[in-house]
């Protein structure tokens, strides 16, 4: 039952994609587009989440003081 590794024909396009995925670092080039995408995901998105978290935390802290929760 086991051990029939070559019984399934592999799709050549799938093999090519798998090899490209493994060797992606060899084909990567810095362009304006990749630099911009990297900047957005490394700097802008975390800064946005940090800002929203800070503003929410400050507003909730102020709100809880008005209600009488945290002192």
CHARMM-style PDB file with segment names, atoms N, HN, CA, C and O in Angstrom:
ATOM      1  N   UNK     1       0.814  -1.187   0.000  1.00  0.00      PROA
ATOM      2  CA  UNK     1       0.000   0.000   0.000  1.00  0.00      PROA
ATOM      3  C   UNK     1       0.863   1.259   0.000  1.00  0.00      PROA
ATOM      4  O   UNK     1       0.649   2.154  -0.818  1.00  0.00      PROA
ATOM      5  N   UNK     2       1.812   1.335   0.886  1.00  0.00      PROA
ATOM      6  HN  UNK     2       1.986   0.608   1.550  1.00  0.00      PROA
ATOM      7  CA  UNK     2       2.622   2.546   0.970  1.00  0.00      PROA
ATOM      8  C   UNK     2       3.839   2.427   0.058  1.00  0.00      PROA
ATOM      9  O   UNK     2       4.213   1.334  -0.369  1.00  0.00      PROA
ATOM     10  N   UNK     3       4.450   3.584  -0.233  1.00  0.00      PROA
ATOM     11  HN  UNK     3       4.146   4.471   0.113  1.00  0.00      PROA
ATOM     12  CA  UNK     3       5.686   3.571  -0.993  1.00  0.00      PROA
ATOM     13  C   UNK     3       5.520   3.835  -2.467  1.00  0.00      PROA
ATOM     14  O   UNK     3       6.493   3.703  -3.210  1.00  0.00      PROA
ATOM     15  N   UNK     4       4.348   4.198  -2.931  1.00  0.00      PROA
ATOM     16  HN  UNK     4       3.558   4.305  -2.327  1.00  0.00      PROA
ATOM     17  CA  UNK     4       4.142   4.491  -4.348  1.00  0.00      PROA
ATOM     18  C   UNK     4       4.266   5.997  -4.559  1.00  0.00      PROA
ATOM     19  O   UNK     4       3.270   6.683  -4.788  1.00  0.00      PROA
ATOM     20  N   UNK     5       5.480   6.499  -4.482  1.00  0.00      PROA
ATOM     21  HN  UNK     5       6.289   5.941  -4.296  1.00  0.00      PROA
ATOM     22  CA  UNK     5       5.703   7.943  -4.566  1.00  0.00      PROA
ATOM     23  C   UNK     5       5.543   8.484  -5.974  1.00  0.00      PROA
ATOM     24  O   UNK     5       5.172   9.647  -6.133  1.00  0.00      PROA
ATOM     25  N   UNK     6       5.808   7.685  -7.004  1.00  0.00      PROA
ATOM     26  HN  UNK     6       6.110   6.741  -6.874  1.00  0.00      PROA
ATOM     27  CA  UNK     6       5.782   8.194  -8.373  1.00  0.00      PROA
ATOM     28  C   UNK     6       4.462   7.887  -9.079  1.00  0.00      PROA
ATOM     29  O   UNK     6       4.394   7.999 -10.303  1.00  0.00      PROA
ATOM     30  N   UNK     7       3.446   7.516  -8.371  1.00  0.00      PROA
ATOM     31  HN  UNK     7       3.502   7.426  -7.377  1.00  0.00      PROA
ATOM     32  CA  UNK     7       2.188   7.174  -9.010  1.00  0.00      PROA
ATOM     33  C   UNK     7       1.373   8.409  -9.393  1.00  0.00      PROA
ATOM     34  O   UNK     7       0.450   8.302 -10.200  1.00  0.00      PROA
ATOM     35  N   UNK     8       1.689   9.568  -8.840  1.00  0.00      PROA
ATOM     36  HN  UNK     8       2.439   9.656  -8.185  1.00  0.00      PROA
ATOM     37  CA  UNK     8       0.955  10.786  -9.128  1.00  0.00      PROA
ATOM     38  C   UNK     8       1.816  11.692  -9.990  1.00  0.00      PROA
ATOM     39  O   UNK     8       2.939  12.026  -9.612  1.00  0.00      PROA
ATOM     40  N   UNK     9       1.300  12.093 -11.147  1.00  0.00      PROA
ATOM     41  HN  UNK     9       0.388  11.822 -11.455  1.00  0.00      PROA
ATOM     42  CA  UNK     9       2.040  12.980 -12.039  1.00  0.00      PROA
ATOM     43  C   UNK     9       1.959  14.404 -11.501  1.00  0.00      PROA
ATOM     44  O   UNK     9       0.872  14.908 -11.220  1.00  0.00      PROA
ATOM     45  N   UNK    10       3.104  15.042 -11.359  1.00  0.00      PROA
ATOM     46  HN  UNK    10       3.987  14.632 -11.587  1.00  0.00      PROA
ATOM     47  CA  UNK    10       3.147  16.412 -10.852  1.00  0.00      PROA
ATOM     48  C   UNK    10       2.950  17.399 -11.991  1.00  0.00      PROA
ATOM     49  O   UNK    10       3.432  17.191 -13.105  1.00  0.00      PROA
ATOM     50  N   UNK    11       2.239  18.468 -11.696  1.00  0.00      PROA
ATOM     51  HN  UNK    11       1.847  18.637 -10.791  1.00  0.00      PROA
ATOM     52  CA  UNK    11       2.010  19.527 -12.667  1.00  0.00      PROA
ATOM     53  C   UNK    11       3.298  20.328 -12.828  1.00  0.00      PROA
ATOM     54  O   UNK    11       3.846  20.785 -11.825  1.00  0.00      PROA
ATOM     55  N   UNK    12       3.812  20.520 -14.063  1.00  0.00      PROA
ATOM     56  HN  UNK    12       3.366  20.149 -14.878  1.00  0.00      PROA
ATOM     57  CA  UNK    12       5.055  21.263 -14.251  1.00  0.00      PROA
ATOM     58  C   UNK    12       4.976  22.716 -13.758  1.00  0.00      PROA
ATOM     59  O   UNK    12       5.959  23.257 -13.254  1.00  0.00      PROA
ATOM     60  N   UNK    13       3.818  23.333 -13.904  1.00  0.00      PROA
ATOM     61  HN  UNK    13       3.019  22.893 -14.314  1.00  0.00      PROA
ATOM     62  CA  UNK    13       3.671  24.711 -13.427  1.00  0.00      PROA
ATOM     63  C   UNK    13       3.749  24.761 -11.907  1.00  0.00      PROA
ATOM     64  O   UNK    13       4.299  25.714 -11.354  1.00  0.00      PROA
ATOM     65  N   UNK    14       3.213  23.763 -11.225  1.00  0.00      PROA
ATOM     66  HN  UNK    14       2.766  22.989 -11.674  1.00  0.00      PROA
ATOM     67  CA  UNK    14       3.275  23.704  -9.770  1.00  0.00      PROA
ATOM     68  C   UNK    14       4.710  23.477  -9.290  1.00  0.00      PROA
ATOM     69  O   UNK    14       5.134  24.058  -8.291  1.00  0.00      PROA
ATOM     70  N   UNK    15       5.439  22.648  -9.991  1.00  0.00      PROA
ATOM     71  HN  UNK    15       5.095  22.176 -10.802  1.00  0.00      PROA
ATOM     72  CA  UNK    15       6.848  22.415  -9.652  1.00  0.00      PROA
ATOM     73  C   UNK    15       7.657  23.696  -9.846  1.00  0.00      PROA
ATOM     74  O   UNK    15       8.499  24.034  -9.015  1.00  0.00      PROA
ATOM     75  N   UNK    16       7.399  24.411 -10.948  1.00  0.00      PROA
ATOM     76  HN  UNK    16       6.714  24.136 -11.623  1.00  0.00      PROA
ATOM     77  CA  UNK    16       8.106  25.671 -11.217  1.00  0.00      PROA
ATOM     78  C   UNK    16       7.793  26.708 -10.131  1.00  0.00      PROA
ATOM     79  O   UNK    16       8.687  27.418  -9.669  1.00  0.00      PROA
ATOM     80  N   UNK    17       6.532  26.789  -9.731  1.00  0.00      PROA
ATOM     81  HN  UNK    17       5.806  26.212 -10.105  1.00  0.00      PROA
ATOM     82  CA  UNK    17       6.135  27.726  -8.679  1.00  0.00      PROA
ATOM     83  C   UNK    17       6.787  27.366  -7.344  1.00  0.00      PROA
ATOM     84  O   UNK    17       7.245  28.246  -6.615  1.00  0.00      PROA
ATOM     85  N   UNK    18       6.828  26.085  -7.029  1.00  0.00      PROA
ATOM     86  HN  UNK    18       6.457  25.369  -7.621  1.00  0.00      PROA
ATOM     87  CA  UNK    18       7.433  25.653  -5.770  1.00  0.00      PROA
ATOM     88  C   UNK    18       8.920  25.983  -5.743  1.00  0.00      PROA
ATOM     89  O   UNK    18       9.435  26.426  -4.716  1.00  0.00      PROA
ATOM     90  N   UNK    19       9.608  25.776  -6.848  1.00  0.00      PROA
ATOM     91  HN  UNK    19       9.189  25.417  -7.682  1.00  0.00      PROA
ATOM     92  CA  UNK    19      11.034  26.114  -6.922  1.00  0.00      PROA
ATOM     93  C   UNK    19      11.251  27.621  -6.819  1.00  0.00      PROA
ATOM     94  O   UNK    19      12.203  28.066  -6.178  1.00  0.00      PROA
ATOM     95  N   UNK    20      10.373  28.411  -7.446  1.00  0.00      PROA
ATOM     96  HN  UNK    20       9.599  28.049  -7.966  1.00  0.00      PROA
ATOM     97  CA  UNK    20      10.492  29.859  -7.363  1.00  0.00      PROA
ATOM     98  C   UNK    20      10.238  30.336  -5.929  1.00  0.00      PROA
ATOM     99  O   UNK    20      10.899  31.259  -5.453  1.00  0.00      PROA
ATOM    100  N   UNK    21       9.289  29.711  -5.253  1.00  0.00      PROA
ATOM    101  HN  UNK    21       8.752  28.962  -5.640  1.00  0.00      PROA
ATOM    102  CA  UNK    21       8.969  30.085  -3.882  1.00  0.00      PROA
ATOM    103  C   UNK    21      10.151  29.812  -2.952  1.00  0.00      PROA
ATOM    104  O   UNK    21      10.448  30.617  -2.069  1.00  0.00      PROA
ATOM    105  N   UNK    22      10.818  28.689  -3.149  1.00  0.00      PROA
ATOM    106  HN  UNK    22      10.576  28.035  -3.866  1.00  0.00      PROA
ATOM    107  CA  UNK    22      11.970  28.336  -2.316  1.00  0.00      PROA
ATOM    108  C   UNK    22      13.133  29.282  -2.579  1.00  0.00      PROA
ATOM    109  O   UNK    22      13.867  29.629  -1.654  1.00  0.00      PROA
ATOM    110  N   UNK    23      13.312  29.702  -3.820  1.00  0.00      PROA
ATOM    111  HN  UNK    23      12.716  29.421  -4.572  1.00  0.00      PROA
ATOM    112  CA  UNK    23      14.450  30.546  -4.204  1.00  0.00      PROA
ATOM    113  C   UNK    23      14.052  32.005  -4.391  1.00  0.00      PROA
ATOM    114  O   UNK    23      14.686  32.724  -5.164  1.00  0.00      PROA
ATOM    115  N   UNK    24      13.020  32.446  -3.700  1.00  0.00      PROA
ATOM    116  HN  UNK    24      12.505  31.862  -3.073  1.00  0.00      PROA
ATOM    117  CA  UNK    24      12.526  33.815  -3.877  1.00  0.00      PROA
ATOM    118  C   UNK    24      13.593  34.863  -3.560  1.00  0.00      PROA
ATOM    119  O   UNK    24      13.659  35.895  -4.226  1.00  0.00      PROA
ATOM    120  N   UNK    25      14.410  34.615  -2.574  1.00  0.00      PROA
ATOM    121  HN  UNK    25      14.357  33.776  -2.033  1.00  0.00      PROA
ATOM    122  CA  UNK    25      15.431  35.588  -2.182  1.00  0.00      PROA
ATOM    123  C   UNK    25      16.451  35.822  -3.290  1.00  0.00      PROA
ATOM    124  O   UNK    25      17.103  36.866  -3.304  1.00  0.00      PROA
ATOM    125  N   UNK    26      16.603  34.899  -4.199  1.00  0.00      PROA
ATOM    126  HN  UNK    26      16.074  34.051  -4.187  1.00  0.00      PROA
ATOM    127  CA  UNK    26      17.554  35.067  -5.300  1.00  0.00      PROA
ATOM    128  C   UNK    26      17.023  36.009  -6.373  1.00  0.00      PROA
ATOM    129  O   UNK    26      17.804  36.633  -7.092  1.00  0.00      PROA
ATOM    130  N   UNK    27      15.712  36.115  -6.487  1.00  0.00      PROA
ATOM    131  HN  UNK    27      15.078  35.608  -5.903  1.00  0.00      PROA
ATOM    132  CA  UNK    27      15.112  36.901  -7.553  1.00  0.00      PROA
ATOM    133  C   UNK    27      14.569  38.248  -7.086  1.00  0.00      PROA
ATOM    134  O   UNK    27      14.055  39.017  -7.898  1.00  0.00      PROA
ATOM    135  N   UNK    28      14.672  38.542  -5.804  1.00  0.00      PROA
ATOM    136  HN  UNK    28      15.090  37.917  -5.144  1.00  0.00      PROA
ATOM    137  CA  UNK    28      14.106  39.783  -5.271  1.00  0.00      PROA
ATOM    138  C   UNK    28      14.966  40.975  -5.665  1.00  0.00      PROA
ATOM    139  O   UNK    28      16.194  40.910  -5.606  1.00  0.00      PROA
ATOM    140  N   UNK    29      14.315  42.066  -6.068  1.00  0.00      PROA
ATOM    141  HN  UNK    29      13.317  42.119  -6.116  1.00  0.00      PROA
ATOM    142  CA  UNK    29      14.996  43.319  -6.393  1.00  0.00      PROA
ATOM    143  C   UNK    29      14.280  44.460  -5.674  1.00  0.00      PROA
ATOM    144  O   UNK    29      13.052  44.493  -5.596  1.00  0.00      PROA
ATOM    145  N   UNK    30      15.074  45.393  -5.152  1.00  0.00      PROA
ATOM    146  HN  UNK    30      16.071  45.366  -5.216  1.00  0.00      PROA
ATOM    147  CA  UNK    30      14.481  46.577  -4.555  1.00  0.00      PROA
ATOM    148  C   UNK    30      14.093  47.533  -5.670  1.00  0.00      PROA
ATOM    149  O   UNK    30      14.943  47.981  -6.440  1.00  0.00      PROA
ATOM    150  N   UNK    31      12.820  47.839  -5.751  1.00  0.00      PROA
ATOM    151  HN  UNK    31      12.130  47.475  -5.126  1.00  0.00      PROA
ATOM    152  CA  UNK    31      12.304  48.835  -6.682  1.00  0.00      PROA
ATOM    153  C   UNK    31      11.518  49.856  -5.868  1.00  0.00      PROA
ATOM    154  O   UNK    31      11.378  49.716  -4.653  1.00  0.00      PROA
ATOM    155  N   UNK    32      11.011  50.870  -6.534  1.00  0.00      PROA
ATOM    156  HN  UNK    32      11.124  50.984  -7.521  1.00  0.00      PROA
ATOM    157  CA  UNK    32      10.197  51.858  -5.812  1.00  0.00      PROA
ATOM    158  C   UNK    32       8.972  51.199  -5.202  1.00  0.00      PROA
ATOM    159  O   UNK    32       8.573  51.527  -4.084  1.00  0.00      PROA
ATOM    160  N   UNK    33       8.378  50.270  -5.936  1.00  0.00      PROA
ATOM    161  HN  UNK    33       8.702  50.004  -6.844  1.00  0.00      PROA
ATOM    162  CA  UNK    33       7.174  49.610  -5.446  1.00  0.00      PROA
ATOM    163  C   UNK    33       7.472  48.749  -4.222  1.00  0.00      PROA
ATOM    164  O   UNK    33       6.745  48.820  -3.231  1.00  0.00      PROA
ATOM    165  N   UNK    34       8.529  47.936  -4.274  1.00  0.00      PROA
ATOM    166  HN  UNK    34       9.119  47.878  -5.079  1.00  0.00      PROA
ATOM    167  CA  UNK    34       8.836  47.066  -3.137  1.00  0.00      PROA
ATOM    168  C   UNK    34       9.303  47.880  -1.937  1.00  0.00      PROA
ATOM    169  O   UNK    34       9.026  47.515  -0.794  1.00  0.00      PROA
ATOM    170  N   UNK    35      10.011  48.984  -2.188  1.00  0.00      PROA
ATOM    171  HN  UNK    35      10.236  49.281  -3.116  1.00  0.00      PROA
ATOM    172  CA  UNK    35      10.436  49.843  -1.080  1.00  0.00      PROA
ATOM    173  C   UNK    35       9.221  50.492  -0.416  1.00  0.00      PROA
ATOM    174  O   UNK    35       9.161  50.582   0.811  1.00  0.00      PROA
ATOM    175  N   UNK    36       8.274  50.936  -1.203  1.00  0.00      PROA
ATOM    176  HN  UNK    36       8.323  50.864  -2.199  1.00  0.00      PROA
ATOM    177  CA  UNK    36       7.074  51.573  -0.653  1.00  0.00      PROA
ATOM    178  C   UNK    36       6.239  50.565   0.142  1.00  0.00      PROA
ATOM    179  O   UNK    36       5.774  50.876   1.238  1.00  0.00      PROA
ATOM    180  N   UNK    37       6.048  49.373  -0.399  1.00  0.00      PROA
ATOM    181  HN  UNK    37       6.425  49.120  -1.290  1.00  0.00      PROA
ATOM    182  CA  UNK    37       5.280  48.342   0.300  1.00  0.00      PROA
ATOM    183  C   UNK    37       5.976  47.961   1.605  1.00  0.00      PROA
ATOM    184  O   UNK    37       5.314  47.780   2.627  1.00  0.00      PROA
ATOM    185  N   UNK    38       7.294  47.840   1.581  1.00  0.00      PROA
ATOM    186  HN  UNK    38       7.831  47.987   0.751  1.00  0.00      PROA
ATOM    187  CA  UNK    38       8.037  47.510   2.801  1.00  0.00      PROA
ATOM    188  C   UNK    38       7.898  48.613   3.833  1.00  0.00      PROA
ATOM    189  O   UNK    38       7.716  48.328   5.017  1.00  0.00      PROA
ATOM    190  N   UNK    39       7.981  49.874   3.405  1.00  0.00      PROA
ATOM    191  HN  UNK    39       8.129  50.106   2.444  1.00  0.00      PROA
ATOM    192  CA  UNK    39       7.819  50.991   4.326  1.00  0.00      PROA
ATOM    193  C   UNK    39       6.437  50.975   4.962  1.00  0.00      PROA
ATOM    194  O   UNK    39       6.301  51.175   6.169  1.00  0.00      PROA
ATOM    195  N   UNK    40       5.422  50.740   4.157  1.00  0.00      PROA
ATOM    196  HN  UNK    40       5.532  50.578   3.177  1.00  0.00      PROA
ATOM    197  CA  UNK    40       4.048  50.747   4.677  1.00  0.00      PROA
ATOM    198  C   UNK    40       3.872  49.665   5.734  1.00  0.00      PROA
ATOM    199  O   UNK    40       3.302  49.922   6.795  1.00  0.00      PROA
ATOM    200  N   UNK    41       4.355  48.458   5.457  1.00  0.00      PROA
ATOM    201  HN  UNK    41       4.819  48.249   4.596  1.00  0.00      PROA
ATOM    202  CA  UNK    41       4.136  47.359   6.403  1.00  0.00      PROA
ATOM    203  C   UNK    41       5.082  47.385   7.593  1.00  0.00      PROA
ATOM    204  O   UNK    41       4.755  46.820   8.637  1.00  0.00      PROA
ATOM    205  N   UNK    42       6.247  48.025   7.473  1.00  0.00      PROA
ATOM    206  HN  UNK    42       6.512  48.484   6.625  1.00  0.00      PROA
ATOM    207  CA  UNK    42       7.207  48.030   8.578  1.00  0.00      PROA
ATOM    208  C   UNK    42       7.039  49.269   9.456  1.00  0.00      PROA
ATOM    209  O   UNK    42       7.251  49.198  10.667  1.00  0.00      PROA
ATOM    210  N   UNK    43       6.660  50.401   8.863  1.00  0.00      PROA
ATOM    211  HN  UNK    43       6.487  50.458   7.880  1.00  0.00      PROA
ATOM    212  CA  UNK    43       6.590  51.648   9.625  1.00  0.00      PROA
ATOM    213  C   UNK    43       5.147  52.160   9.765  1.00  0.00      PROA
ATOM    214  O   UNK    43       4.687  52.417  10.878  1.00  0.00      PROA
ATOM    215  N   UNK    44       4.449  52.305   8.659  1.00  0.00      PROA
ATOM    216  HN  UNK    44       4.823  52.096   7.756  1.00  0.00      PROA
ATOM    217  CA  UNK    44       3.155  52.985   8.681  1.00  0.00      PROA
ATOM    218  C   UNK    44       2.075  52.182   9.415  1.00  0.00      PROA
ATOM    219  O   UNK    44       1.344  52.745  10.230  1.00  0.00      PROA
ATOM    220  N   UNK    45       1.962  50.908   9.148  1.00  0.00      PROA
ATOM    221  HN  UNK    45       2.556  50.450   8.486  1.00  0.00      PROA
ATOM    222  CA  UNK    45       0.914  50.105   9.783  1.00  0.00      PROA
ATOM    223  C   UNK    45       1.137  50.000  11.294  1.00  0.00      PROA
ATOM    224  O   UNK    45       0.188  50.222  12.046  1.00  0.00      PROA
ATOM    225  N   UNK    46       2.348  49.671  11.782  1.00  0.00      PROA
ATOM    226  HN  UNK    46       3.119  49.491  11.171  1.00  0.00      PROA
ATOM    227  CA  UNK    46       2.535  49.657  13.238  1.00  0.00      PROA
ATOM    228  C   UNK    46       2.333  51.036  13.882  1.00  0.00      PROA
ATOM    229  O   UNK    46       1.813  51.128  14.994  1.00  0.00      PROA
ATOM    230  N   UNK    47       2.739  52.100  13.192  1.00  0.00      PROA
ATOM    231  HN  UNK    47       3.161  52.026  12.289  1.00  0.00      PROA
ATOM    232  CA  UNK    47       2.522  53.440  13.735  1.00  0.00      PROA
ATOM    233  C   UNK    47       1.030  53.751  13.833  1.00  0.00      PROA
ATOM    234  O   UNK    47       0.580  54.352  14.809  1.00  0.00      PROA
ATOM    235  N   UNK    48       0.275  53.346  12.833  1.00  0.00      PROA
ATOM    236  HN  UNK    48       0.640  52.857  12.041  1.00  0.00      PROA
ATOM    237  CA  UNK    48      -1.170  53.562  12.865  1.00  0.00      PROA
ATOM    238  C   UNK    48      -1.814  52.790  14.009  1.00  0.00      PROA
ATOM    239  O   UNK    48      -2.640  53.339  14.738  1.00  0.00      PROA
ATOM    240  N   UNK    49      -1.443  51.521  14.175  1.00  0.00      PROA
ATOM    241  HN  UNK    49      -0.771  51.076  13.583  1.00  0.00      PROA
ATOM    242  CA  UNK    49      -1.988  50.734  15.286  1.00  0.00      PROA
ATOM    243  C   UNK    49      -1.570  51.326  16.632  1.00  0.00      PROA
ATOM    244  O   UNK    49      -2.373  51.366  17.564  1.00  0.00      PROA
ATOM    245  N   UNK    50      -0.339  51.778  16.742  1.00  0.00      PROA
ATOM    246  HN  UNK    50       0.314  51.746  15.985  1.00  0.00      PROA
ATOM    247  CA  UNK    50       0.115  52.398  17.986  1.00  0.00      PROA
ATOM    248  C   UNK    50      -0.643  53.669  18.294  1.00  0.00      PROA
ATOM    249  O   UNK    50      -1.026  53.903  19.440  1.00  0.00      PROA
ATOM    250  N   UNK    51      -0.863  54.492  17.283  1.00  0.00      PROA
ATOM    251  HN  UNK    51      -0.552  54.301  16.352  1.00  0.00      PROA
ATOM    252  CA  UNK    51      -1.604  55.732  17.477  1.00  0.00      PROA
ATOM    253  C   UNK    51      -3.044  55.449  17.906  1.00  0.00      PROA
ATOM    254  O   UNK    51      -3.552  56.052  18.851  1.00  0.00      PROA
ATOM    255  N   UNK    52      -3.687  54.531  17.205  1.00  0.00      PROA
ATOM    256  HN  UNK    52      -3.275  54.041  16.438  1.00  0.00      PROA
ATOM    257  CA  UNK    52      -5.079  54.195  17.543  1.00  0.00      PROA
ATOM    258  C   UNK    52      -5.144  53.603  18.951  1.00  0.00      PROA
ATOM    259  O   UNK    52      -6.060  53.921  19.710  1.00  0.00      PROA
ATOM    260  N   UNK    53      -4.196  52.757  19.303  1.00  0.00      PROA
ATOM    261  HN  UNK    53      -3.452  52.498  18.687  1.00  0.00      PROA
ATOM    262  CA  UNK    53      -4.175  52.180  20.647  1.00  0.00      PROA
ATOM    263  C   UNK    53      -3.946  53.231  21.710  1.00  0.00      PROA
ATOM    264  O   UNK    53      -4.581  53.193  22.765  1.00  0.00      PROA
ATOM    265  N   UNK    54      -3.041  54.177  21.450  1.00  0.00      PROA
ATOM    266  HN  UNK    54      -2.525  54.208  20.594  1.00  0.00      PROA
ATOM    267  CA  UNK    54      -2.770  55.232  22.425  1.00  0.00      PROA
ATOM    268  C   UNK    54      -3.990  56.123  22.608  1.00  0.00      PROA
ATOM    269  O   UNK    54      -4.373  56.436  23.736  1.00  0.00      PROA
ATOM    270  N   UNK    55      -4.601  56.533  21.498  1.00  0.00      PROA
ATOM    271  HN  UNK    55      -4.290  56.279  20.582  1.00  0.00      PROA
ATOM    272  CA  UNK    55      -5.766  57.412  21.581  1.00  0.00      PROA
ATOM    273  C   UNK    55      -6.910  56.699  22.284  1.00  0.00      PROA
ATOM    274  O   UNK    55      -7.604  57.302  23.103  1.00  0.00      PROA
ATOM    275  N   UNK    56      -7.117  55.427  21.976  1.00  0.00      PROA
ATOM    276  HN  UNK    56      -6.554  54.937  21.310  1.00  0.00      PROA
ATOM    277  CA  UNK    56      -8.193  54.669  22.614  1.00  0.00      PROA
ATOM    278  C   UNK    56      -7.931  54.504  24.101  1.00  0.00      PROA
ATOM    279  O   UNK    56      -8.842  54.647  24.917  1.00  0.00      PROA
ATOM    280  N   UNK    57      -6.685  54.203  24.455  1.00  0.00      PROA
ATOM    281  HN  UNK    57      -5.945  54.086  23.792  1.00  0.00      PROA
ATOM    282  CA  UNK    57      -6.347  54.020  25.864  1.00  0.00      PROA
ATOM    283  C   UNK    57      -6.543  55.310  26.645  1.00  0.00      PROA
ATOM    284  O   UNK    57      -7.085  55.298  27.750  1.00  0.00      PROA
ATOM    285  N   UNK    58      -6.104  56.414  26.075  1.00  0.00      PROA
ATOM    286  HN  UNK    58      -5.663  56.424  25.177  1.00  0.00      PROA
ATOM    287  CA  UNK    58      -6.254  57.702  26.763  1.00  0.00      PROA
ATOM    288  C   UNK    58      -7.726  58.058  26.896  1.00  0.00      PROA
ATOM    289  O   UNK    58      -8.154  58.529  27.950  1.00  0.00      PROA
ATOM    290  N   UNK    59      -8.508  57.841  25.841  1.00  0.00      PROA
ATOM    291  HN  UNK    59      -8.160  57.459  24.985  1.00  0.00      PROA
ATOM    292  CA  UNK    59      -9.920  58.208  25.911  1.00  0.00      PROA
ATOM    293  C   UNK    59     -10.671  57.297  26.890  1.00  0.00      PROA
ATOM    294  O   UNK    59     -11.556  57.764  27.606  1.00  0.00      PROA
ATOM    295  N   UNK    60     -10.333  56.021  26.927  1.00  0.00      PROA
ATOM    296  HN  UNK    60      -9.614  55.642  26.345  1.00  0.00      PROA
ATOM    297  CA  UNK    60     -11.001  55.121  27.866  1.00  0.00      PROA
ATOM    298  C   UNK    60     -10.602  55.434  29.300  1.00  0.00      PROA
ATOM    299  O   UNK    60     -11.428  55.325  30.206  1.00  0.00      PROA
ATOM    300  N   UNK    61      -9.355  55.821  29.520  1.00  0.00      PROA
ATOM    301  HN  UNK    61      -8.684  55.910  28.783  1.00  0.00      PROA
ATOM    302  CA  UNK    61      -8.906  56.182  30.859  1.00  0.00      PROA
ATOM    303  C   UNK    61      -9.646  57.436  31.334  1.00  0.00      PROA
ATOM    304  O   UNK    61     -10.077  57.508  32.485  1.00  0.00      PROA
ATOM    305  N   UNK    62      -9.790  58.418  30.449  1.00  0.00      PROA
ATOM    306  HN  UNK    62      -9.440  58.360  29.514  1.00  0.00      PROA
ATOM    307  CA  UNK    62     -10.513  59.634  30.785  1.00  0.00      PROA
ATOM    308  C   UNK    62     -11.975  59.321  31.076  1.00  0.00      PROA
ATOM    309  O   UNK    62     -12.556  59.859  32.018  1.00  0.00      PROA
ATOM    310  N   UNK    63     -12.567  58.447  30.262  1.00  0.00      PROA
ATOM    311  HN  UNK    63     -12.095  58.010  29.496  1.00  0.00      PROA
ATOM    312  CA  UNK    63     -13.967  58.087  30.437  1.00  0.00      PROA
ATOM    313  C   UNK    63     -14.177  57.356  31.752  1.00  0.00      PROA
ATOM    314  O   UNK    63     -15.170  57.598  32.439  1.00  0.00      PROA
ATOM    315  N   UNK    64     -13.261  56.467  32.113  1.00  0.00      PROA
ATOM    316  HN  UNK    64     -12.455  56.271  31.555  1.00  0.00      PROA
ATOM    317  CA  UNK    64     -13.424  55.719  33.360  1.00  0.00      PROA
ATOM    318  C   UNK    64     -13.261  56.632  34.574  1.00  0.00      PROA
ATOM    319  O   UNK    64     -13.880  56.383  35.609  1.00  0.00      PROA
ATOM    320  N   UNK    65     -12.463  57.659  34.474  1.00  0.00      PROA
ATOM    321  HN  UNK    65     -11.961  57.861  33.633  1.00  0.00      PROA
ATOM    322  CA  UNK    65     -12.325  58.615  35.579  1.00  0.00      PROA
ATOM    323  C   UNK    65     -13.621  59.389  35.786  1.00  0.00      PROA
ATOM    324  O   UNK    65     -14.023  59.660  36.918  1.00  0.00      PROA
ATOM    325  N   UNK    66     -14.268  59.739  34.677  1.00  0.00      PROA
ATOM    326  HN  UNK    66     -13.942  59.519  33.758  1.00  0.00      PROA
ATOM    327  CA  UNK    66     -15.545  60.451  34.792  1.00  0.00      PROA
ATOM    328  C   UNK    66     -16.610  59.574  35.441  1.00  0.00      PROA
ATOM    329  O   UNK    66     -17.407  60.057  36.245  1.00  0.00      PROA
ATOM    330  N   UNK    67     -16.628  58.302  35.098  1.00  0.00      PROA
ATOM    331  HN  UNK    67     -15.981  57.910  34.444  1.00  0.00      PROA
ATOM    332  CA  UNK    67     -17.623  57.393  35.644  1.00  0.00      PROA
ATOM    333  C   UNK    67     -17.276  57.040  37.089  1.00  0.00      PROA
ATOM    334  O   UNK    67     -18.173  56.778  37.891  1.00  0.00      PROA
ATOM    335  N   UNK    68     -15.998  57.031  37.428  1.00  0.00      PROA
ATOM    336  HN  UNK    68     -15.270  57.244  36.777  1.00  0.00      PROA
ATOM    337  CA  UNK    68     -15.598  56.726  38.787  1.00  0.00      PROA
ATOM    338  C   UNK    68     -14.949  55.358  38.910  1.00  0.00      PROA
ATOM    339  O   UNK    68     -14.898  54.790  40.000  1.00  0.00      PROA
ATOM    340  N   UNK    69     -14.448  54.819  37.789  1.00  0.00      PROA
ATOM    341  HN  UNK    69     -14.489  55.281  36.903  1.00  0.00      PROA
ATOM    342  CA  UNK    69     -13.835  53.496  37.829  1.00  0.00      PROA
ATOM    343  C   UNK    69     -12.417  53.540  38.382  1.00  0.00      PROA
ATOM    344  O   UNK    69     -12.205  53.254  39.561  1.00  0.00      PROA
ATOM    345  N   UNK    70     -11.458  53.890  37.558  1.00  0.00      PROA
ATOM    346  HN  UNK    70     -11.630  54.122  36.601  1.00  0.00      PROA
ATOM    347  CA  UNK    70     -10.052  53.952  38.005  1.00  0.00      PROA
ATOM    348  C   UNK    70      -9.767  55.289  38.647  1.00  0.00      PROA
ATOM    349  O   UNK    70     -10.301  56.316  38.228  1.00  0.00      PROA
ATOM    350  N   UNK    71      -8.931  55.276  39.657  1.00  0.00      PROA
ATOM    351  HN  UNK    71      -8.497  54.442  39.998  1.00  0.00      PROA
ATOM    352  CA  UNK    71      -8.573  56.535  40.322  1.00  0.00      PROA
ATOM    353  C   UNK    71      -7.105  56.770  40.179  1.00  0.00      PROA
ATOM    354  OT1 UNK    71      -6.591  57.777  40.667  1.00  0.00      PROA
TER     355      UNK     71
END
